[in-house]
Each structure stands twice: as structure tokens, then as C-alpha cells.
């Protein structure tokens, strides 16, 4: 995915920015915020997709390895996962989930 491509895919109706340390202790906070946002947007009844981008600045930026168990789990849960570096030292992971009834076929 090219830099900036995710933002150009569709207009953003609601956007939330959460900043927290890259520490597993904050994972429950992130899960709660994500679940609250999904409920607020009525994800199970509304639009057919949700995209979540998580990014951080890194001293040695590189995308996560795609041949790991963690990547496999993300891809299975989200449906679509991508990662890229840039601009600068920022590493971004984009998760997209499309509602089953909206998939072609």
C-alpha cells in the first residue's frame, strides 16, 4: 500500500486518535476504546466496513514480519492487514474488516 493510500480510500466520517505507550499493559484500554467506537458507529448494522490504523515512531522503522503467528491471527480476525513505513520513522499497521453480507460472491 502506498503512503497516504488508506486515507484516500473513502471519506472519514468519524476519526478517533488514541495515544498511549507501546506497552501491553494498555491493551485492555485500546480494546475498550475500539469496542466503544464500533458500538457508537453501530458497526453491526451500519456501513459494511471498518478500518483501524495503528502507528508509532520507531528508532529503527520496519514493518512487522508477515510470516509470524501474530500476523496470521491479525489477518484472520481483521480480514485484511497491511503495514508500511513512512513518512519518516513512522510504522503503520492498517486493519480492515468487511461485514460478511457485503462481500461479493
MOPAC internal coordinates of N, CA, C and O (Angstrom, degrees):
PM7 1SCF
backbone

  N    0.0000 0     0.00 0     0.00 0    0    0    0
  C    1.4451 1     0.00 0     0.00 0    1    0    0
  C    1.5138 1   107.65 1     0.00 0    2    1    0
  O    1.2310 1   120.40 1   -47.11 1    3    2    1
  N    1.2915 1   116.84 1   132.89 1    3    2    1
  C    1.4522 1   121.84 1   178.97 1    5    3    2
  C    1.5205 1   110.29 1   -76.01 1    6    5    3
  O    1.2310 1   121.46 1   -27.88 1    7    6    5
  N    1.3148 1   114.82 1   152.12 1    7    6    5
  C    1.4611 1   120.00 1   179.12 1    9    7    6
  C    1.5256 1   110.36 1   -57.76 1   10    9    7
  O    1.2310 1   120.49 1   -46.98 1   11   10    9
  N    1.3153 1   116.67 1   133.02 1   11   10    9
  C    1.4582 1   121.49 1   178.58 1   13   11   10
  C    1.5142 1   114.09 1    82.81 1   14   13   11
  O    1.2310 1   120.02 1   171.41 1   15   14   13
  N    1.3092 1   117.58 1    -8.59 1   15   14   13
  C    1.4607 1   121.00 1  -177.00 1   17   15   14
  C    1.5228 1   111.90 1   -64.85 1   18   17   15
  O    1.2310 1   120.16 1   142.25 1   19   18   17
  N    1.3285 1   117.31 1   -37.75 1   19   18   17
  C    1.4627 1   120.61 1  -178.38 1   21   19   18
  C    1.5193 1   111.40 1   -61.80 1   22   21   19
  O    1.2310 1   120.29 1   139.52 1   23   22   21
  N    1.3099 1   117.05 1   -40.48 1   23   22   21
  C    1.4595 1   120.14 1  -178.67 1   25   23   22
  C    1.5180 1   112.02 1   -69.54 1   26   25   23
  O    1.2310 1   120.15 1   154.97 1   27   26   25
  N    1.3181 1   117.33 1   -25.03 1   27   26   25
  C    1.4581 1   120.60 1  -177.65 1   29   27   26
  C    1.5242 1   113.03 1   -87.30 1   30   29   27
  O    1.2310 1   119.92 1   170.35 1   31   30   29
  N    1.3521 1   117.76 1    -9.65 1   31   30   29
  C    1.4568 1   121.14 1  -177.17 1   33   31   30
  C    1.5279 1   112.63 1   -59.68 1   34   33   31
  O    1.2310 1   120.45 1   133.52 1   35   34   33
  N    1.3084 1   116.75 1   -46.48 1   35   34   33
  C    1.4519 1   120.76 1  -177.91 1   37   35   34
  C    1.5226 1   108.79 1  -154.92 1   38   37   35
  O    1.2310 1   120.42 1   -25.02 1   39   38   37
  N    1.3239 1   116.81 1   154.98 1   39   38   37
  C    1.4600 1   119.09 1   179.43 1   41   39   38
  C    1.5241 1   110.79 1   -65.89 1   42   41   39
  O    1.2310 1   120.44 1   -39.24 1   43   42   41
  N    1.3118 1   116.77 1   140.76 1   43   42   41
  C    1.4526 1   121.95 1   179.66 1   45   43   42
  C    1.5165 1   108.82 1   -84.34 1   46   45   43
  O    1.2310 1   120.45 1   -57.94 1   47   46   45
  N    1.3271 1   116.75 1   122.06 1   47   46   45
  C    1.4488 1   121.06 1   178.74 1   49   47   46
  C    1.5201 1   110.39 1   -89.69 1   50   49   47
  O    1.2310 1   120.15 1   135.52 1   51   50   49
  N    1.2987 1   117.32 1   -44.48 1   51   50   49
  C    1.4567 1   123.31 1   176.83 1   53   51   50
  C    1.5132 1   107.55 1  -131.40 1   54   53   51
  O    1.2310 1   120.80 1   -43.85 1   55   54   53
  N    1.3201 1   116.08 1   136.15 1   55   54   53
  C    1.4523 1   120.50 1   179.57 1   57   55   54
  C    1.5203 1   108.20 1  -135.04 1   58   57   55
  O    1.2310 1   121.02 1   -47.02 1   59   58   57
  N    1.3219 1   115.66 1   132.98 1   59   58   57
  C    1.4535 1   122.02 1   179.11 1   61   59   58
  C    1.5165 1   107.50 1  -126.97 1   62   61   59
  O    1.2310 1   120.55 1   -45.94 1   63   62   61
  N    1.3194 1   116.55 1   134.06 1   63   62   61
  C    1.4526 1   121.50 1   176.30 1   65   63   62
  C    1.5205 1   107.94 1  -114.62 1   66   65   63
  O    1.2310 1   120.84 1   -53.68 1   67   66   65
  N    1.3144 1   116.01 1   126.32 1   67   66   65
  C    1.4636 1   121.72 1   178.42 1   69   67   66
  C    1.5204 1   107.26 1  -122.05 1   70   69   67
  O    1.2310 1   120.82 1   -52.71 1   71   70   69
  N    1.3193 1   116.04 1   127.29 1   71   70   69
  C    1.4627 1   120.74 1   176.77 1   73   71   70
  C    1.5188 1   108.42 1  -116.72 1   74   73   71
  O    1.2310 1   121.13 1   -52.55 1   75   74   73
  N    1.3377 1   115.43 1   127.45 1   75   74   73
  C    1.4569 1   120.07 1   178.01 1   77   75   74
  C    1.5166 1   108.52 1  -154.54 1   78   77   75
  O    1.2310 1   120.36 1   -17.93 1   79   78   77
  N    1.3257 1   116.92 1   162.07 1   79   78   77
  C    1.4660 1   119.46 1   178.31 1   81   79   78
  C    1.5268 1   111.35 1   -62.12 1   82   81   79
  O    1.2310 1   120.75 1   -30.14 1   83   82   81
  N    1.3258 1   116.17 1   149.86 1   83   82   81
  C    1.4642 1   121.20 1   176.56 1   85   83   82
  C    1.5244 1   108.37 1   -79.58 1   86   85   83
  O    1.2310 1   121.29 1  -106.59 1   87   86   85
  N    1.3158 1   115.13 1    73.41 1   87   86   85
  C    1.4554 1   122.38 1  -174.75 1   89   87   86
  C    1.5278 1   107.78 1  -138.46 1   90   89   87
  O    1.2310 1   120.29 1   -46.88 1   91   90   89
  N    1.3007 1   117.05 1   133.12 1   91   90   89
  C    1.4593 1   121.79 1  -178.32 1   93   91   90
  C    1.5149 1   113.82 1   -57.48 1   94   93   91
  O    1.2310 1   120.36 1   157.38 1   95   94   93
  N    1.3233 1   116.92 1   -22.62 1   95   94   93
  C    1.4656 1   120.27 1   179.45 1   97   95   94
  C    1.5237 1   111.85 1   -62.71 1   98   97   95
  O    1.2310 1   119.86 1   158.57 1   99   98   97
  N    1.3226 1   117.88 1   -21.43 1   99   98   97
  C    1.4603 1   122.08 1  -178.20 1  101   99   98
  C    1.5205 1   112.94 1   -94.99 1  102  101   99
  O    1.2310 1   119.86 1  -179.18 1  103  102  101
  N    1.3258 1   117.87 1     0.82 1  103  102  101
  C    1.4601 1   121.45 1  -176.99 1  105  103  102
  C    1.5266 1   112.04 1   -60.23 1  106  105  103
  O    1.2310 1   119.80 1   140.04 1  107  106  105
  N    1.3283 1   117.98 1   -39.96 1  107  106  105
  C    1.4634 1   119.61 1  -179.76 1  109  107  106
  C    1.5254 1   111.33 1   -65.59 1  110  109  107
  O    1.2310 1   120.23 1   146.30 1  111  110  109
  N    1.3243 1   117.16 1   -33.70 1  111  110  109
  C    1.4678 1   120.74 1   176.73 1  113  111  110
  C    1.5259 1   109.89 1   -64.19 1  114  113  111
  O    1.2310 1   120.65 1   136.21 1  115  114  113
  N    1.3244 1   116.37 1   -43.79 1  115  114  113
  C    1.4643 1   120.99 1   179.34 1  117  115  114
  C    1.5297 1   111.05 1   -65.13 1  118  117  115
  O    1.2310 1   120.11 1   138.23 1  119  118  117
  N    1.3216 1   117.39 1   -41.77 1  119  118  117
  C    1.4720 1   120.51 1   178.05 1  121  119  118
  C    1.5210 1   111.35 1   -61.23 1  122  121  119
  O    1.2310 1   120.84 1   136.47 1  123  122  121
  N    1.3229 1   116.01 1   -43.53 1  123  122  121
  C    1.4664 1   120.29 1  -179.69 1  125  123  122
  C    1.5214 1   110.98 1   -63.63 1  126  125  123
  O    1.2310 1   120.44 1   135.96 1  127  126  125
  N    1.3335 1   116.77 1   -44.04 1  127  126  125
  C    1.4637 1   120.52 1   179.12 1  129  127  126
  C    1.5269 1   111.07 1   -63.39 1  130  129  127
  O    1.2310 1   120.19 1   138.65 1  131  130  129
  N    1.3212 1   117.25 1   -41.35 1  131  130  129
  C    1.4644 1   121.49 1   179.35 1  133  131  130
  C    1.5310 1   110.99 1   -65.24 1  134  133  131
  O    1.2310 1   120.40 1   135.86 1  135  134  133
  N    1.3181 1   116.85 1   -44.14 1  135  134  133
  C    1.4661 1   120.04 1   178.40 1  137  135  134
  C    1.5261 1   111.23 1   -64.01 1  138  137  135
  O    1.2310 1   120.62 1   140.21 1  139  138  137
  N    1.3270 1   116.42 1   -39.79 1  139  138  137
  C    1.4642 1   120.13 1   178.19 1  141  139  138
  C    1.5104 1   112.22 1   -64.08 1  142  141  139
  O    1.2310 1   120.39 1   138.60 1  143  142  141
  N    1.3238 1   116.87 1   -41.40 1  143  142  141
  C    1.4612 1   120.90 1   178.10 1  145  143  142
  C    1.5273 1   110.77 1   -65.10 1  146  145  143
  O    1.2310 1   120.46 1   136.51 1  147  146  145
  N    1.3304 1   116.73 1   -43.49 1  147  146  145
  C    1.4659 1   120.10 1   178.83 1  149  147  146
  C    1.5294 1   110.80 1   -61.32 1  150  149  147
  O    1.2310 1   120.43 1   139.52 1  151  150  149
  N    1.3239 1   116.77 1   -40.48 1  151  150  149
  C    1.4712 1   120.16 1   178.39 1  153  151  150
  C    1.5212 1   110.70 1   -67.53 1  154  153  151
  O    1.2310 1   120.32 1   138.04 1  155  154  153
  N    1.3276 1   117.00 1   -41.96 1  155  154  153
  C    1.4699 1   121.04 1  -179.95 1  157  155  154
  C    1.5204 1   111.25 1   -61.00 1  158  157  155
  O    1.2310 1   120.97 1   141.66 1  159  158  157
  N    1.3296 1   115.75 1   -38.34 1  159  158  157
  C    1.4636 1   120.65 1  -179.36 1  161  159  158
  C    1.5257 1   112.17 1   -84.53 1  162  161  159
  O    1.2310 1   120.67 1  -179.75 1  163  162  161
  N    1.3599 1   116.33 1     0.25 1  163  162  161
  C    1.4554 1   121.03 1  -179.72 1  165  163  162
  C    1.5232 1   110.11 1    54.37 1  166  165  163
  O    1.2310 1   121.36 1  -132.35 1  167  166  165
  N    1.3332 1   115.00 1    47.65 1  167  166  165
  C    1.4599 1   121.12 1  -173.87 1  169  167  166
  C    1.5256 1   113.05 1   -53.98 1  170  169  167
  O    1.2310 1   119.77 1   142.99 1  171  170  169
  N    1.3316 1   118.03 1   -37.01 1  171  170  169
  C    1.4655 1   119.35 1  -177.70 1  173  171  170
  C    1.5346 1   112.14 1   -72.57 1  174  173  171
  O    1.2310 1   118.99 1   165.01 1  175  174  173
  N    1.3399 1   119.54 1   -14.99 1  175  174  173
  C    1.4643 1   121.15 1  -179.28 1  177  175  174
  C    1.5195 1   113.26 1  -120.22 1  178  177  175
  O    1.2310 1   119.25 1   162.01 1  179  178  177
  N    1.3180 1   119.04 1   -17.99 1  179  178  177
  C    1.4586 1   122.59 1  -171.98 1  181  179  178
  C    1.5177 1   113.26 1   -92.67 1  182  181  179
  O    1.2310 1   121.07 1    42.50 1  183  182  181
  N    1.3371 1   115.55 1  -137.50 1  183  182  181
  C    1.4612 1   121.81 1  -178.96 1  185  183  182
  C    1.5248 1   110.56 1   -52.60 1  186  185  183
  O    1.2310 1   121.07 1   -18.42 1  187  186  185
  N    1.3140 1   115.56 1   161.58 1  187  186  185
  C    1.4526 1   120.01 1  -171.22 1  189  187  186
  C    1.5218 1   114.79 1   -89.96 1  190  189  187
  O    1.2310 1   119.34 1  -174.83 1  191  190  189
  N    1.3412 1   118.86 1     5.17 1  191  190  189
  C    1.4518 1   118.03 1  -178.44 1  193  191  190
  C    1.5200 1   111.99 1  -151.51 1  194  193  191
  O    1.2310 1   122.02 1   -22.93 1  195  194  193
  N    1.3366 1   113.73 1   157.07 1  195  194  193
  C    1.4596 1   120.87 1   175.46 1  197  195  194
  C    1.5219 1   107.20 1  -137.37 1  198  197  195
  O    1.2310 1   120.56 1   -43.96 1  199  198  197
  N    1.3167 1   116.54 1   136.04 1  199  198  197
  C    1.4562 1   122.12 1   176.26 1  201  199  198
  C    1.5142 1   108.71 1  -121.54 1  202  201  199
  O    1.2310 1   121.18 1   -43.78 1  203  202  201
  N    1.3250 1   115.34 1   136.22 1  203  202  201
  C    1.4589 1   121.41 1   178.22 1  205  203  202
  C    1.5150 1   107.62 1  -130.18 1  206  205  203
  O    1.2310 1   120.97 1   -55.29 1  207  206  205
  N    1.3329 1   115.76 1   124.71 1  207  206  205
  C    1.4605 1   121.24 1   176.59 1  209  207  206
  C    1.5205 1   108.40 1  -110.80 1  210  209  207
  O    1.2310 1   121.21 1   -49.23 1  211  210  209
  N    1.3190 1   115.29 1   130.77 1  211  210  209
  C    1.4574 1   122.00 1   176.94 1  213  211  210
  C    1.5171 1   106.14 1  -119.93 1  214  213  211
  O    1.2310 1   120.43 1   -52.52 1  215  214  213
  N    1.3508 1   116.79 1   127.48 1  215  214  213
  C    1.4538 1   118.99 1  -178.74 1  217  215  214
  C    1.5179 1   110.98 1  -138.25 1  218  217  215
  O    1.2310 1   121.59 1   -22.65 1  219  218  217
  N    1.3115 1   114.56 1   157.35 1  219  218  217
  C    1.4559 1   121.47 1   178.66 1  221  219  218
  C    1.5215 1   109.45 1  -152.10 1  222  221  219
  O    1.2310 1   120.87 1   -25.11 1  223  222  221
  N    1.3123 1   115.94 1   154.89 1  223  222  221
  C    1.4548 1   121.01 1   172.45 1  225  223  222
  C    1.5227 1   107.90 1   -85.21 1  226  225  223
  O    1.2310 1   120.43 1   -41.44 1  227  226  225
  N    1.3194 1   116.78 1   138.56 1  227  226  225
  C    1.4634 1   121.18 1  -177.63 1  229  227  226
  C    1.5191 1   110.26 1  -130.50 1  230  229  227
  O    1.2310 1   120.79 1   -36.14 1  231  230  229
  N    1.3210 1   116.10 1   143.86 1  231  230  229
  C    1.4601 1   119.53 1   178.95 1  233  231  230
  C    1.5289 1   110.84 1   -71.08 1  234  233  231
  O    1.2310 1   120.45 1   149.54 1  235  234  233
  N    1.3352 1   116.75 1   -30.46 1  235  234  233
  C    1.4619 1   122.25 1   175.32 1  237  235  234
  C    1.5289 1   107.70 1  -128.73 1  238  237  235
  O    1.2310 1   120.15 1  -101.26 1  239  238  237
  N    1.3411 1   117.32 1    78.74 1  239  238  237
  C    1.4716 1   119.97 1  -172.64 1  241  239  238
  C    1.5214 1   113.11 1   -66.69 1  242  241  239
  O    1.2310 1   121.63 1   -48.46 1  243  242  241
  N    1.3364 1   114.49 1   131.54 1  243  242  241
  C    1.4648 1   122.04 1   172.88 1  245  243  242
  C    1.5207 1   107.00 1  -159.93 1  246  245  243
  O    1.2310 1   120.11 1   -34.82 1  247  246  245
  N    1.3078 1   117.39 1   145.18 1  247  246  245
  C    1.4715 1   119.33 1   179.45 1  249  247  246
  C    1.5255 1   109.71 1   -68.12 1  250  249  247
  O    1.2310 1   120.17 1   -25.06 1  251  250  249
  N    1.3242 1   117.28 1   154.94 1  251  250  249
  C    1.4753 1   119.70 1   178.55 1  253  251  250
  C    1.5262 1   110.35 1   -65.89 1  254  253  251
  O    1.2310 1   121.34 1   -26.87 1  255  254  253
  N    1.3201 1   115.04 1   153.13 1  255  254  253
  C    1.4661 1   121.09 1   178.24 1  257  255  254
  C    1.5203 1   109.28 1   -66.16 1  258  257  255
  O    1.2310 1   120.65 1   -43.87 1  259  258  257
  N    1.3175 1   116.36 1   136.13 1  259  258  257
  C    1.4613 1   121.07 1  -177.95 1  261  259  258
  C    1.5226 1   113.30 1   -91.64 1  262  261  259
  O    1.2310 1   120.25 1   177.23 1  263  262  261
  N    1.3213 1   117.13 1    -2.77 1  263  262  261
  C    1.4614 1   120.62 1  -178.42 1  265  263  262
  C    1.5250 1   112.10 1  -105.63 1  266  265  263
  O    1.2310 1   120.72 1  -149.92 1  267  266  265
  N    1.3354 1   116.23 1    30.08 1  267  266  265
  C    1.4593 1   120.54 1  -179.27 1  269  267  266
  C    1.5278 1   110.84 1  -108.62 1  270  269  267
  O    1.2310 1   121.29 1   -15.98 1  271  270  269
  N    1.3166 1   115.14 1   164.02 1  271  270  269
  C    1.4610 1   120.70 1   176.51 1  273  271  270
  C    1.5233 1   110.68 1   -62.18 1  274  273  271
  O    1.2310 1   120.27 1   138.39 1  275  274  273
  N    1.3331 1   117.09 1   -41.61 1  275  274  273
  C    1.4679 1   121.21 1  -179.74 1  277  275  274
  C    1.5246 1   111.05 1   -59.56 1  278  277  275
  O    1.2310 1   119.70 1   137.11 1  279  278  277
  N    1.3274 1   118.18 1   -42.89 1  279  278  277
  C    1.4696 1   121.28 1   179.27 1  281  279  278
  C    1.5296 1   110.27 1   -64.75 1  282  281  279
  O    1.2310 1   120.56 1   139.14 1  283  282  281
  N    1.3214 1   116.53 1   -40.86 1  283  282  281
  C    1.4634 1   121.47 1   179.11 1  285  283  282
  C    1.5294 1   111.01 1   -61.25 1  286  285  283
  O    1.2310 1   120.41 1   137.65 1  287  286  285
  N    1.3276 1   116.82 1   -42.35 1  287  286  285
  C    1.4612 1   120.92 1   178.60 1  289  287  286
  C    1.5211 1   110.66 1   -65.35 1  290  289  287
  O    1.2310 1   120.25 1   135.08 1  291  290  289
  N    1.3469 1   117.13 1   -44.92 1  291  290  289
  C    1.4686 1   120.12 1   177.70 1  293  291  290
  C    1.5212 1   111.05 1   -58.07 1  294  293  291
  O    1.2310 1   120.54 1   133.02 1  295  294  293
  N    1.3159 1   116.57 1   -46.98 1  295  294  293
  C    1.4686 1   120.63 1  -178.98 1  297  295  294
  C    1.5288 1   111.35 1   -62.81 1  298  297  295
  O    1.2310 1   120.16 1   142.00 1  299  298  297
  N    1.3277 1   117.30 1   -38.00 1  299  298  297
  C    1.4595 1   120.50 1   179.91 1  301  299  298
  C    1.5228 1   111.57 1   -68.86 1  302  301  299
  O    1.2310 1   120.38 1   140.06 1  303  302  301
  N    1.3217 1   116.87 1   -39.94 1  303  302  301
  C    1.4573 1   120.41 1  -178.31 1  305  303  302
  C    1.5195 1   112.97 1   -77.84 1  306  305  303
  O    1.2310 1   120.68 1   140.77 1  307  306  305
  N    1.3172 1   116.31 1   -39.23 1  307  306  305
  C    1.4641 1   119.52 1  -174.95 1  309  307  306
  C    1.5163 1   112.07 1   -88.15 1  310  309  307
  O    1.2310 1   119.80 1   149.61 1  311  310  309
  N    1.2992 1   117.99 1   -30.39 1  311  310  309
  C    1.4586 1   120.45 1  -175.85 1  313  311  310
  C    1.5148 1   111.48 1    98.03 1  314  313  311
  O    1.2310 1   120.21 1   134.34 1  315  314  313
  N    1.3337 1   117.21 1   -45.66 1  315  314  313
  C    1.4549 1   122.04 1   179.68 1  317  315  314
  C    1.5255 1   108.16 1  -142.79 1  318  317  315
  O    1.2310 1   120.87 1   -51.83 1  319  318  317
  N    1.3314 1   115.95 1   128.17 1  319  318  317
  C    1.4614 1   121.31 1   179.16 1  321  319  318
  C    1.5182 1   108.09 1  -133.25 1  322  321  319
  O    1.2310 1   120.88 1   -43.04 1  323  322  321
  N    1.3182 1   115.93 1   136.96 1  323  322  321
  C    1.4597 1   121.11 1   175.72 1  325  323  322
  C    1.5165 1   107.73 1  -140.25 1  326  325  323
  O    1.2310 1   120.49 1   -21.43 1  327  326  325
  N    1.3124 1   116.66 1   158.57 1  327  326  325
  C    1.4624 1   121.29 1   178.26 1  329  327  326
  C    1.5167 1   109.09 1  -147.07 1  330  329  327
  O    1.2310 1   121.05 1   -32.33 1  331  330  329
  N    1.3308 1   115.60 1   147.67 1  331  330  329
  C    1.4559 1   120.63 1   178.31 1  333  331  330
  C    1.5195 1   110.52 1  -154.24 1  334  333  331
  O    1.2310 1   121.32 1   -15.64 1  335  334  333
  N    1.3165 1   115.08 1   164.36 1  335  334  333
  C    1.4565 1   122.48 1   176.98 1  337  335  334
  C    1.5195 1   108.22 1  -111.12 1  338  337  335
  O    1.2310 1   120.69 1   -44.38 1  339  338  337
  N    1.3131 1   116.29 1   135.62 1  339  338  337
  C    1.4563 1   121.84 1   175.34 1  341  339  338
  C    1.5129 1   110.67 1   119.62 1  342  341  339
  O    1.2310 1   120.62 1   -22.55 1  343  342  341
  N    1.2644 1   116.43 1   157.45 1  343  342  341
  C    1.4635 1   126.23 1    -0.17 1  345  343  342
  C    1.5253 1   111.55 1   -71.97 1  346  345  343
  O    1.2310 1   121.00 1   -27.41 1  347  346  345
  N    1.2976 1   115.69 1   152.59 1  347  346  345
  C    1.4574 1   121.10 1   178.57 1  349  347  346
  C    1.5102 1   112.19 1    63.01 1  350  349  347
  O    1.2310 1   120.55 1    48.39 1  351  350  349
  N    1.3100 1   116.56 1  -131.61 1  351  350  349
  C    1.4648 1   122.72 1  -176.17 1  353  351  350
  C    1.5225 1   112.65 1   -98.43 1  354  353  351
  O    1.2310 1   119.99 1  -157.78 1  355  354  353
  N    1.3167 1   117.62 1    22.22 1  355  354  353
  C    1.4661 1   122.38 1  -179.02 1  357  355  354
  C    1.5285 1   110.56 1   -89.36 1  358  357  355
  O    1.2310 1   120.95 1   -49.50 1  359  358  357
  N    1.3374 1   115.79 1   130.50 1  359  358  357
  C    1.4604 1   122.77 1   174.85 1  361  359  358
  C    1.5262 1   107.02 1  -109.08 1  362  361  359
  O    1.2310 1   120.67 1   -51.25 1  363  362  361
  N    1.3304 1   116.32 1   128.75 1  363  362  361
  C    1.4622 1   121.29 1  -177.44 1  365  363  362
  C    1.5229 1   110.32 1  -124.09 1  366  365  363
  O    1.2310 1   120.89 1   -42.70 1  367  366  365
  N    1.3269 1   115.91 1   137.30 1  367  366  365
  C    1.4627 1   122.78 1   172.79 1  369  367  366
  C    1.5211 1   106.61 1  -118.35 1  370  369  367
  O    1.2310 1   120.17 1   -53.61 1  371  370  369
  N    1.3176 1   117.27 1   126.39 1  371  370  369
  C    1.4647 1   123.23 1  -179.51 1  373  371  370
  C    1.5223 1   109.17 1  -111.46 1  374  373  371
  O    1.2310 1   120.94 1   -55.24 1  375  374  373
  N    1.3349 1   115.81 1   124.76 1  375  374  373
  C    1.4611 1   122.52 1   176.75 1  377  375  374
  C    1.5182 1   107.74 1  -111.03 1  378  377  375
  O    1.2310 1   120.41 1   -45.71 1  379  378  377
  N    1.3243 1   116.83 1   134.29 1  379  378  377
  C    1.4619 1   121.13 1   176.98 1  381  379  378
  C    1.5166 1   109.35 1  -129.36 1  382  381  379
  O    1.2310 1   121.31 1   -44.99 1  383  382  381
  N    1.3105 1   115.10 1   135.01 1  383  382  381
  C    1.4682 1   120.80 1   177.11 1  385  383  382
  C    1.5141 1   107.73 1  -124.56 1  386  385  383
  O    1.2310 1   120.62 1   -52.50 1  387  386  385
  N    1.3144 1   116.42 1   127.50 1  387  386  385
  C    1.4680 1   122.51 1   178.00 1  389  387  386
  C    1.5165 1   107.67 1  -111.60 1  390  389  387
  O    1.2310 1   121.01 1   -49.56 1  391  390  389
  N    1.3386 1   115.67 1   130.44 1  391  390  389
  C    1.4652 1   120.44 1   179.72 1  393  391  390
  C    1.5111 1   109.95 1   -60.03 1  394  393  391
  O    1.2310 1   120.80 1   -43.96 1  395  394  393
  N    1.3158 1   116.08 1   136.04 1  395  394  393
  C    1.4727 1   123.01 1  -175.91 1  397  395  394
  C    1.5293 1   113.21 1   -50.62 1  398  397  395
  O    1.2310 1   119.72 1   135.16 1  399  398  397
  N    1.3128 1   118.15 1   -44.84 1  399  398  397
  C    1.4629 1   121.15 1  -176.11 1  401  399  398
  C    1.5239 1   112.24 1   -68.48 1  402  401  399
  O    1.2310 1   119.64 1   169.62 1  403  402  401
  N    1.3385 1   118.30 1   -10.38 1  403  402  401
  C    1.4609 1   121.42 1  -178.51 1  405  403  402
  C    1.5223 1   112.57 1   -97.20 1  406  405  403
  O    1.2310 1   120.24 1   170.51 1  407  406  405
  N    1.3137 1   117.15 1    -9.49 1  407  406  405
  C    1.4683 1   120.55 1  -178.53 1  409  407  406
  C    1.5220 1   109.92 1   -73.59 1  410  409  407
  O    1.2310 1   120.66 1   -41.74 1  411  410  409
  N    1.3464 1   116.35 1   138.26 1  411  410  409
  C    1.4629 1   119.19 1   177.80 1  413  411  410
  C    1.5205 1   111.31 1   -65.91 1  414  413  411
  O    1.2310 1   121.13 1   -29.37 1  415  414  413
  N    1.3002 1   115.45 1   150.63 1  415  414  413
  C    1.4488 1   119.37 1   175.11 1  417  415  414
  C    1.4038 1   113.14 1   108.96 1  418  417  415
  O    1.2310 1   120.10 1   180.00 1  419  418  417

